[in-house]
Amino acid sequence: MSTHFPNGVTNVTKESTFGDLKEMVPNKYTTFWADFVTPADLGAPAFNGGPAGAVSCNMWDITVVDSGGDNASVISCTDGAGGFLTITTDNAENDGVALQSKVEPFNIDESKETFFETRLKVGDATQTDWLCGLAIKDTTPFAGLSDSITFKCDDESTAIRLVSETNMSGSIVSASVTAVASMTDDTFVKLGYHFDGFSNIKVYADDVHVGTVSVVSGTNLVTDEDMAPIIAVLTGEAAANTITVDYIAAMQEK
């Protein structure tokens, strides 16, 4: 049963500018939400699926790995409850596609809570490399991200891990939760993390807390770089593989 507040509800003090506003004020969090309901959610309202190398988006930077040069990888918004982003790689091993927000709106601050969540699936769980989370802008994410907090799953493995990494000390140092969840062919998994604004990242799989990683600024937590949402996929065999994303969400205290 719904709870009703016909007289309004607010999240600010009476004395503030919005003290008499009868709804929540949206200036408490920086919010990123991509639900992929329509092509407009790709930042390409006139685009309805096609070669990844031909997509021009005002929301995402797109990087394509295409060893054969035939431009056969495909990005599209596809049918399904809630709408999906579907990325299909080209058909040579280690061909792939990465999408990263054009703007880096998140900066991990040791006093600011940060939240990230996605729901996704892959067609072939053991022959697909993928990562999703927040990261410094990088056109070669699979070569190694210098600064990020991302979920990762490698070719020849179904184990999902959460990795927090930074090069603030001059070399990349990381901390991880290595057994977040296990991928299964064509089966969605919901993945999320919550940085508490101090020294812990709580990790969730399908709304269950599965682990916590302790992090330290400058050692294994990036606090000196802006970051952007990223989703990237490579095929691990000489065949095209697909990742399907229901949504990508990130929020951070202002």
SULPE-V207890 format. One record per residue. N is the residue number from 1. OMEGA is omega in radians with two decimals (999 if undefined). Layout:
# SULPE-V207890
N/OMEGA
N/OMEGA
This chain:
# SULPE-V207890
1/3.14
2/2.97
3/-3.00
4/3.07
5/-3.05
6/3.12
7/3.08
8/3.08
9/-3.08
10/-3.12
11/3.12
12/-3.14
13/-3.14
14/-3.04
15/-3.07
16/3.13
17/-3.08
18/-3.06
19/-3.13
20/3.08
21/-3.04
22/3.03
23/-3.12
24/3.11
25/-3.02
26/-3.08
27/3.13
28/-3.07
29/2.84
30/-3.01
31/3.01
32/-3.12
33/3.07
34/-3.03
35/3.03
36/3.09
37/3.14
38/3.07
39/3.10
40/3.11
41/2.98
42/-3.03
43/-3.13
44/-2.98
45/3.14
46/-3.05
47/-3.13
48/3.09
49/3.12
50/-3.10
51/-3.08
52/-3.12
53/-3.11
54/-3.08
55/3.04
56/-3.07
57/3.03
58/-3.13
59/-3.04
60/2.86
61/-3.06
62/3.07
63/-3.11
64/2.99
65/-3.02
66/-3.05
67/-3.13
68/3.10
69/-3.10
70/3.02
71/-3.06
72/3.07
73/-3.00
74/3.00
75/3.10
76/2.91
77/-2.96
78/-3.11
79/3.09
80/-3.11
81/-3.13
82/-3.12
83/-3.08
84/2.85
85/3.11
86/3.10
87/3.09
88/-3.11
89/2.93
90/-2.90
91/2.99
92/-3.12
93/-3.13
94/2.87
95/-3.12
96/-3.11
97/3.03
98/3.02
99/3.09
100/-3.14
101/-3.13
102/-3.12
103/3.07
104/-3.01
105/-3.06
106/3.06
107/-3.09
108/3.12
109/-3.05
110/3.08
111/-3.06
112/3.05
113/-3.12
114/-3.10
115/3.06
116/3.07
117/3.03
118/3.02
119/-3.03
120/3.04
121/3.06
122/-3.13
123/-3.12
124/-2.99
125/-3.06
126/-3.10
127/-3.11
128/2.93
129/3.06
130/3.01
131/-3.13
132/3.13
133/3.08
134/-3.09
135/2.98
136/-3.14
137/-3.05
138/-3.14
139/3.09
140/-3.01
141/-3.10
142/3.05
143/3.12
144/3.10
145/-3.12
146/-3.07
147/-3.09
148/2.84
149/-3.01
150/2.91
151/-3.11
152/3.01
153/-3.02
154/2.99
155/-3.11
156/3.08
157/3.04
158/-3.08
159/3.07
160/3.07
161/3.03
162/-3.08
163/2.98
164/-3.05
165/3.10
166/3.06
167/-3.08
168/-3.14
169/-3.12
170/3.03
171/-3.06
172/3.10
173/-3.06
174/2.96
175/-3.04
176/2.86
177/-2.92
178/-3.08
179/-3.13
180/-3.13
181/3.12
182/3.12
183/3.03
184/-3.12
185/2.98
186/-3.12
187/-3.10
188/2.98
189/3.08
190/-3.07
191/3.14
192/3.01
193/-3.12
194/3.01
195/-2.98
196/-3.13
197/-3.14
198/-3.03
199/-3.10
200/2.98
201/3.08
202/-3.03
203/-3.05
204/3.00
205/-3.11
206/3.06
207/3.06
208/3.08
209/-3.04
210/3.13
211/3.10
212/3.09
213/3.08
214/-3.07
215/-3.14
216/3.11
217/3.12
218/3.12
219/3.12
220/3.08
221/-3.12
222/3.07
223/-3.11
224/-3.12
225/2.97
226/-3.10
227/-3.11
228/3.00
229/-3.13
230/2.94
231/-3.08
232/-3.09
233/3.00
234/2.98
235/-3.11
236/-3.12
237/3.12
238/3.12
239/3.11
240/3.05
241/-2.98
242/2.93
243/-3.14
244/-3.07
245/3.10
246/3.13
247/2.99
248/-3.08
249/3.06
250/3.12
251/3.12
252/3.07
253/3.06
254/999
